[in-house]
Amino acid sequence: MKQAYFKVISNKRIAKNVFEMKLEGDTSAVITPGQFVNIKIEGEFLRRPISICDYDKNSLTLIYKVVGKGTSIMSALVEGSWLDLLVGLGNGFNTMDSGENPVLIGGGVGVPPMYNLARELIGEGKKVSVILGFNAKDEVFYEEEFKELGADVYVTTVDGSVGTKGFVTDVLKNLDYSYFYTCGPLPMLKAVYNTSKTSGQLSFEERMGCGFGVCMGCSCKTKYGNKRICADGPVLVKEEIIW
């Protein structure tokens, strides 16, 4: 973990209530897909945890949904603004167990961490499929960006306004894959867990206080004892999860 100041390069809306923010700064603490940052918001007591969508040696891309005061303040930040970030938090995804044709499943704001993971896996020579789940067409984002990486992309919407009508599991049950990675709301994660035919890794979204394991506010039970989602996660393997 590292505290660092980042400059806003761009901050734009890319879907209904969803913004893409690009930041410039020291990313040396980010070492694996699936990690997150904790952002200090002026006037707010707690930092906001946001998954890292993509990164290189001096920039970060974050995608967030405006759901309250903190993210509303973020959406109003202009180019040249500065943010205080805790960087490189959490244990991310491990690509070593992926096999040759992994599937990545993202739901809503669980889509962003799938992007850098897809980049990593495709860079390793893997054939990657991606399932993106949304409620409706106006909420869809990053479909083309995943395609540009070289992934096979499937979009699902609950109302059927674009892609497959239904849920991510409606596509997953008909795919052949060697391993799965997923991030999204808890009901989706449980459905993927129950539908999946292989082992996999699930990234959990939890309310966090400190973001680095001190406050114990995001602890959960696993088959191997209690784990803190912020420090021991957010990624857990399928075989250790207790629902």
C-alpha positions as CSV (number, residue, x, y, z in Angstrom):
1,M,0.0,0.0,0.0
2,K,1.2,3.5,-0.8
3,Q,-0.3,6.9,-0.3
4,A,0.1,9.2,-3.3
5,Y,-1.4,12.2,-5.0
6,F,-2.8,11.8,-8.5
7,K,-3.8,14.5,-11.0
8,V,-7.1,14.1,-12.9
9,I,-6.4,13.8,-16.6
10,S,-10.0,13.3,-17.7
11,N,-13.3,12.5,-16.0
12,K,-16.3,11.7,-18.3
13,R,-19.6,10.0,-18.2
14,I,-19.6,6.7,-20.3
15,A,-23.0,5.3,-19.4
16,K,-26.0,6.0,-17.2
17,N,-24.6,7.4,-13.9
18,V,-21.2,5.8,-14.8
19,F,-18.0,7.8,-15.1
20,E,-14.5,7.0,-16.3
21,M,-11.7,8.8,-14.6
22,K,-8.1,8.8,-15.7
23,L,-5.4,9.8,-13.3
24,E,-1.7,10.5,-13.5
25,G,0.6,9.5,-10.7
26,D,2.8,6.9,-9.1
27,T,1.3,3.4,-9.6
28,S,4.3,1.4,-8.4
29,A,2.2,-0.2,-5.6
30,V,-0.2,-1.7,-8.1
31,I,1.1,-5.1,-9.0
32,T,-1.9,-7.3,-10.1
33,P,-5.4,-7.0,-11.7
34,G,-8.2,-6.8,-9.2
35,Q,-6.6,-4.4,-6.7
36,F,-8.3,-1.2,-5.7
37,V,-7.6,2.3,-4.5
38,N,-9.2,4.2,-1.6
39,I,-9.9,7.9,-2.4
40,K,-10.1,10.7,0.1
41,I,-13.1,12.9,-0.7
42,E,-13.0,16.5,0.5
43,G,-15.5,17.0,3.4
44,E,-16.2,13.2,3.8
45,F,-14.9,11.2,6.7
46,L,-14.3,7.8,5.0
47,R,-12.4,7.2,1.8
48,R,-14.2,5.6,-1.2
49,P,-12.9,2.3,-2.4
50,I,-12.8,2.0,-6.2
51,S,-11.6,-0.9,-8.3
52,I,-8.8,-0.3,-10.7
53,C,-9.9,-0.8,-14.3
54,D,-6.5,-0.4,-15.9
55,Y,-3.1,1.0,-15.2
56,D,0.5,1.5,-16.5
57,K,3.6,2.8,-14.8
58,N,2.3,6.4,-14.4
59,S,-1.5,6.3,-14.8
60,L,-4.7,4.8,-13.5
61,T,-8.1,4.3,-15.1
62,L,-11.1,4.1,-12.6
63,I,-14.7,3.5,-13.5
64,Y,-17.3,4.4,-10.8
65,K,-21.1,4.8,-10.5
66,V,-22.6,7.8,-8.9
67,V,-24.6,6.4,-6.0
68,G,-24.2,9.0,-3.2
69,K,-22.5,12.2,-2.1
70,G,-18.9,11.0,-2.4
71,T,-19.2,9.7,-5.9
72,S,-21.2,12.8,-6.9
73,I,-18.3,15.0,-5.7
74,M,-16.0,12.8,-7.8
75,S,-18.1,13.2,-10.9
76,A,-17.7,17.0,-10.7
77,L,-13.9,16.9,-10.6
78,V,-12.3,18.7,-13.6
79,E,-9.1,18.1,-15.4
80,G,-6.1,19.2,-13.3
81,S,-7.8,18.4,-10.0
82,W,-5.7,16.5,-7.4
83,L,-6.8,13.5,-5.4
84,D,-5.2,11.8,-2.3
85,L,-5.2,8.0,-2.9
86,L,-4.2,4.9,-1.0
87,V,-2.9,2.8,-3.9
88,G,-2.3,-1.0,-4.4
89,L,-4.9,-2.2,-1.9
90,G,-6.1,-5.8,-1.7
91,N,-5.0,-9.0,-3.2
92,G,-6.0,-9.3,-6.8
93,F,-6.6,-12.0,-9.3
94,N,-4.1,-14.9,-9.9
95,T,-3.7,-15.8,-13.6
96,M,-1.7,-18.9,-13.0
97,D,-4.7,-21.2,-12.7
98,S,-6.6,-19.8,-15.6
99,G,-6.1,-22.6,-18.1
100,E,-6.2,-21.9,-21.9
101,N,-9.7,-20.4,-22.2
102,P,-10.9,-18.6,-19.1
103,V,-14.1,-16.7,-18.9
104,L,-14.4,-13.3,-17.2
105,I,-17.8,-12.3,-15.8
106,G,-18.6,-8.7,-14.7
107,G,-21.8,-7.2,-13.5
108,G,-22.4,-3.5,-13.5
109,V,-19.6,-1.7,-11.6
110,G,-18.0,-5.2,-11.3
111,V,-17.0,-4.9,-14.9
112,P,-14.0,-2.6,-14.5
113,P,-11.5,-5.0,-12.8
114,M,-12.2,-7.5,-15.5
115,Y,-10.6,-5.2,-18.1
116,N,-7.0,-5.2,-16.9
117,L,-7.4,-8.9,-16.1
118,A,-8.5,-9.6,-19.7
119,R,-5.4,-7.6,-20.9
120,E,-3.1,-9.7,-18.8
121,L,-4.6,-13.1,-19.8
122,I,-4.6,-12.2,-23.5
123,G,-1.0,-11.1,-23.1
124,E,-0.3,-14.5,-21.8
125,G,-1.7,-16.1,-24.9
126,K,-5.0,-17.2,-23.4
127,K,-8.3,-17.3,-25.4
128,V,-10.5,-15.1,-23.2
129,S,-14.3,-14.9,-23.2
130,V,-16.0,-12.0,-21.3
131,I,-19.6,-11.8,-20.1
132,L,-20.8,-8.3,-19.2
133,G,-24.1,-8.0,-17.3
134,F,-26.3,-4.9,-17.0
135,N,-29.9,-4.0,-16.4
136,A,-30.5,-2.1,-19.6
137,K,-28.8,-0.8,-22.8
138,D,-28.1,2.7,-21.4
139,E,-26.0,1.1,-18.6
140,V,-23.7,-0.8,-21.0
141,F,-20.0,0.3,-21.1
142,Y,-16.6,-1.1,-22.3
143,E,-18.1,-3.6,-24.7
144,E,-15.9,-2.3,-27.5
145,E,-12.9,-1.9,-25.4
146,F,-12.9,-5.6,-24.5
147,K,-13.4,-6.5,-28.1
148,E,-10.4,-4.3,-29.0
149,L,-8.3,-6.4,-26.6
150,G,-9.2,-9.5,-28.6
151,A,-11.7,-11.0,-26.2
152,D,-15.0,-12.8,-27.2
153,V,-17.6,-10.5,-25.6
154,Y,-21.2,-11.4,-24.6
155,V,-23.5,-8.7,-23.2
156,T,-26.6,-9.5,-21.2
157,T,-29.4,-7.1,-20.1
158,V,-32.2,-7.9,-17.7
159,D,-34.7,-6.1,-19.9
160,G,-33.4,-7.5,-23.2
161,S,-32.8,-4.1,-24.7
162,V,-29.4,-5.3,-26.0
163,G,-27.6,-8.6,-26.1
164,T,-29.0,-11.7,-24.4
165,K,-32.1,-11.1,-22.3
166,G,-31.5,-12.3,-18.8
167,F,-28.5,-12.7,-16.5
168,V,-24.8,-13.5,-17.0
169,T,-25.5,-17.1,-16.0
170,D,-27.8,-17.5,-19.0
171,V,-24.7,-17.2,-21.2
172,L,-22.3,-18.9,-18.8
173,K,-24.2,-22.1,-18.7
174,N,-23.7,-22.6,-22.4
175,L,-20.0,-21.8,-22.6
176,D,-17.0,-24.1,-22.5
177,Y,-14.2,-22.6,-20.4
178,S,-11.2,-23.7,-18.3
179,Y,-11.6,-21.4,-15.3
180,F,-13.7,-18.3,-14.3
181,Y,-13.1,-14.9,-12.8
182,T,-15.9,-12.7,-11.6
183,C,-16.8,-9.4,-9.9
184,G,-20.2,-7.9,-9.2
185,P,-23.1,-7.7,-6.8
186,L,-23.5,-10.5,-4.2
187,P,-26.6,-12.2,-5.8
188,M,-24.7,-12.4,-9.1
189,L,-21.6,-13.9,-7.5
190,K,-23.7,-16.5,-5.8
191,A,-25.4,-17.4,-9.1
192,V,-22.1,-17.7,-10.9
193,Y,-20.8,-19.9,-8.1
194,N,-23.8,-22.2,-8.4
195,T,-23.7,-22.2,-12.2
196,S,-20.0,-22.6,-12.8
197,K,-18.5,-25.9,-14.0
198,T,-15.0,-25.2,-12.9
199,S,-13.0,-23.6,-10.1
200,G,-12.6,-19.9,-10.2
201,Q,-12.0,-16.6,-8.3
202,L,-14.6,-14.2,-7.1
203,S,-14.0,-10.5,-6.2
204,F,-16.3,-9.3,-3.5
205,E,-17.7,-5.8,-3.0
206,E,-18.0,-4.9,0.7
207,R,-18.4,-1.7,2.7
208,M,-15.0,-0.8,4.0
209,G,-13.8,1.5,6.8
210,C,-10.0,1.8,6.5
211,G,-9.4,-0.3,3.4
212,F,-6.3,-2.0,4.6
213,G,-7.3,-4.4,7.3
214,V,-7.1,-2.5,10.6
215,C,-10.8,-1.8,11.4
216,M,-12.0,-5.4,10.7
217,G,-15.2,-3.9,9.4
218,C,-15.3,-6.1,6.2
219,S,-14.5,-9.5,7.8
220,C,-16.3,-12.5,6.5
221,K,-16.2,-16.2,7.3
222,T,-14.5,-18.7,4.9
223,K,-13.7,-22.4,5.1
224,Y,-10.2,-21.4,6.2
225,G,-11.2,-18.9,8.9
226,N,-12.2,-15.3,9.0
227,K,-10.8,-13.1,6.2
228,R,-10.8,-9.3,5.7
229,I,-12.2,-8.5,2.2
230,C,-10.0,-5.4,2.0
231,A,-6.7,-7.0,2.9
232,D,-7.1,-10.8,2.4
233,G,-9.4,-10.2,-0.5
234,P,-11.3,-8.8,-2.3
235,V,-10.5,-11.9,-4.4
236,L,-11.4,-15.3,-2.9
237,V,-11.2,-18.7,-4.6
238,K,-14.4,-20.7,-5.1
239,E,-13.4,-23.5,-2.8
240,E,-13.1,-21.4,0.3
241,I,-16.4,-19.5,0.1
242,I,-19.2,-20.0,2.6
243,W,-22.6,-18.5,1.6
